[in-house]
Amino acid sequence: MSSTGVLWDMDGVLVDTGEFHFRAWHDVLAEYDVAFTRDFHRETFGMNNAGILSRIFGDKLTPQLQSEISNRKEERFRAAVRDHAKPLPGVRTWLERLQNDGFRQAIASSAPMANIDTLIDELGLRPFFDAIVSGTDLPGKPDPAVFRRAAETIGLPEESCIVVEDAIAGVEAAKQAGMRCIAVTTTNQAEALTAADVIVDQLDALPDDAFRRLASA
């Protein structure tokens, strides 16, 4: 087995859920007289709900309000993605290749576990992962807590892990953890992701030795 781990973000990396998240946030927050714009969505994509709602409500955000809005938003999101989620190009090929090569793989996502379970079972991806970590109850990205937890769960030091991300906050979190990072431009333009070690438009554009080269860097 390889001594390298691959930590996968989910939204925007394994599956393109950006529009589903936007519509869910937009529609739920409209009921609270809050305008949720696409620019704000791009800026905060990859953060957990606590971080997003803190940006919106500031000191007015109570634990009850946070829980209420988060639950309503995620229920709406899960209902929308059922029967509509598809893995992004290259995802299944790389998951199979890395598993065959002995890499330890984990999901390290800011999403609630119910969302992760819904999506990976919808896509049939669960067998590829040695661990699944939700950052809902951890400090949100760009804090590296979720990546550190995932590395610990698969039994590898942080510096032996490669993160696959699409969000600015996620790339920053990976680098803060001392991990190498591959960024895909699903959600952000390449110029916003320059802190990553490798940037590609989609995973099927990666060279066949991309992970092995980063592992030995």
C-alpha positions in Angstrom: 0.0 0.0 0.0 1.2 3.5 -0.8 2.4 5.8 2.0 0.5 8.6 0.3 -3.1 9.7 0.9 -5.5 11.5 -1.4 -8.0 13.7 0.3 -11.0 14.6 -1.9 -13.2 17.6 -1.5 -16.7 16.6 -2.7 -18.7 19.6 -4.1 -17.1 20.8 -7.3 -14.5 18.0 -7.3 -16.3 14.7 -7.3 -19.6 16.1 -8.5 -20.6 19.4 -9.9 -23.2 20.6 -7.3 -22.6 24.3 -7.5 -25.9 25.2 -9.1 -27.9 23.0 -6.8 -26.2 24.7 -3.8 -26.8 28.1 -5.2 -30.5 27.5 -5.8 -31.0 26.0 -2.4 -29.3 29.0 -0.7 -31.0 31.5 -2.9 -34.5 30.2 -2.3 -34.2 29.5 1.4 -32.6 32.9 2.2 -35.1 34.7 0.1 -37.7 33.7 2.8 -35.6 35.6 5.3 -35.4 38.7 3.0 -31.7 38.0 2.2 -30.4 38.3 -1.3 -27.9 35.5 -2.1 -25.9 36.5 -5.2 -23.8 34.4 -7.5 -20.7 36.4 -6.6 -21.2 35.7 -2.9 -21.8 32.1 -3.8 -18.4 31.8 -5.6 -16.6 33.7 -2.8 -17.9 31.4 -0.1 -18.2 28.0 -1.9 -16.2 25.4 0.0 -17.0 27.0 3.4 -19.2 25.2 5.8 -22.7 26.6 6.6 -21.6 28.2 9.9 -19.0 30.2 8.0 -21.4 31.3 5.2 -24.2 32.3 7.6 -21.8 34.2 9.8 -20.7 36.2 6.8 -24.4 37.0 6.1 -25.9 37.6 9.5 -22.9 38.6 11.6 -23.8 39.1 15.3 -27.4 38.5 14.5 -26.8 34.8 13.9 -28.1 32.8 16.8 -27.5 29.0 17.1 -31.2 28.5 16.6 -31.2 30.5 13.4 -28.1 28.9 12.0 -29.6 25.4 12.6 -32.9 26.3 11.1 -31.6 27.8 7.9 -28.9 25.1 7.5 -31.4 22.3 7.9 -33.9 23.8 5.5 -31.2 24.6 2.9 -29.6 21.1 3.0 -33.0 19.3 2.8 -33.7 21.3 -0.3 -30.3 20.6 -1.7 -30.6 16.8 -1.1 -34.0 16.7 -2.7 -32.7 18.5 -5.8 -29.6 16.3 -6.4 -31.3 12.9 -6.1 -31.4 11.3 -9.6 -29.5 14.3 -11.1 -26.0 14.0 -9.7 -23.2 12.9 -12.0 -19.5 12.5 -11.3 -17.3 15.1 -13.0 -15.0 14.0 -15.9 -12.1 11.8 -14.8 -13.4 11.2 -11.3 -14.2 7.5 -11.5 -11.0 6.8 -13.6 -8.8 8.4 -11.0 -10.6 6.8 -8.0 -10.1 3.4 -9.6 -6.5 4.1 -10.6 -5.5 5.4 -7.2 -7.2 2.5 -5.4 -5.4 0.0 -7.7 -2.1 1.7 -7.0 -2.7 1.4 -3.2 -3.2 5.1 -2.4 -5.4 5.6 0.7 -8.3 7.8 -0.2 -10.7 9.9 1.9 -13.4 12.4 1.4 -12.7 15.6 3.4 -15.7 17.9 2.8 -17.3 20.8 4.5 -20.7 19.3 3.7 -23.0 17.7 6.3 -22.6 13.9 6.4 -26.1 13.5 5.1 -25.2 15.3 1.9 -22.0 13.2 1.5 -23.9 10.0 2.0 -26.6 11.0 -0.4 -24.1 11.9 -3.2 -21.6 9.1 -2.9 -24.3 6.5 -2.8 -26.1 8.1 -5.7 -22.9 7.9 -7.6 -21.8 4.5 -6.4 -18.4 5.8 -5.1 -18.4 4.6 -1.5 -16.1 1.6 -2.1 -13.2 3.8 -3.2 -12.8 5.6 0.2 -11.0 4.4 3.3 -12.6 7.3 5.3 -15.3 9.9 5.0 -14.9 13.1 7.1 -17.4 15.9 7.3 -16.2 19.3 8.5 -19.6 20.4 9.8 -18.6 20.4 13.4 -15.0 21.5 12.7 -13.6 25.0 12.0 -14.5 25.7 8.4 -12.0 26.1 5.5 -9.7 27.9 5.1 -8.9 26.4 8.5 -7.2 23.0 7.7 -9.1 21.1 10.4 -11.1 18.8 8.1 -7.9 17.8 6.1 -6.0 17.2 9.3 -8.8 15.0 10.6 -9.0 13.1 7.4 -5.2 12.4 7.4 -5.4 11.2 10.9 -8.3 8.9 10.1 -6.5 7.2 7.3 -3.3 7.0 9.4 -1.0 9.2 7.5 1.0 12.3 8.4 -0.3 15.5 6.9 2.7 16.0 4.7 2.0 12.6 3.1 -1.4 13.7 1.7 -2.5 15.3 -1.6 -5.7 17.3 -1.6 -8.0 17.7 -4.6 -10.0 20.9 -4.3 -11.9 23.5 -6.4 -12.5 26.2 -3.8 -10.2 29.1 -2.9 -10.8 28.4 0.8 -10.0 24.7 0.3 -6.7 25.3 -1.5 -5.7 27.7 1.3 -6.7 25.0 3.9 -4.6 22.4 2.1 -1.5 24.6 2.0 -1.9 25.6 5.7 -1.9 21.9 6.5 1.4 21.5 4.6 -0.3 19.3 2.0 0.2 19.3 -1.8 -2.8 20.3 -3.7 -4.4 19.7 -7.1 -7.0 22.3 -8.0 -9.8 22.0 -10.6 -11.4 25.1 -12.1 -15.0 23.9 -11.7 -15.9 26.8 -9.5 -13.1 29.4 -9.8 -10.8 30.6 -12.6 -7.3 29.3 -12.6 -5.8 32.7 -11.5 -7.8 32.5 -8.2 -6.2 29.0 -7.5 -2.5 29.8 -8.0 -1.6 28.6 -4.5 -2.2 25.0 -5.7 0.7 22.9 -6.9 -1.2 21.8 -10.0 -4.2 23.4 -11.7 -6.4 21.7 -14.3 -9.8 22.4 -15.9 -10.9 18.9 -15.2 -9.4 15.7 -13.7 -9.3 13.8 -17.0 -6.7 16.4 -18.2 -4.2 15.3 -15.6 -1.2 13.4 -16.8 -1.2 9.7 -15.8 1.7 10.2 -13.3 0.3 13.4 -11.7 -0.3 11.9 -8.2 2.9 9.9 -8.2 5.0 12.9 -9.1 3.4 15.0 -6.3 3.9 12.1 -3.9 7.6 12.0 -4.6 8.1 15.8 -4.7 
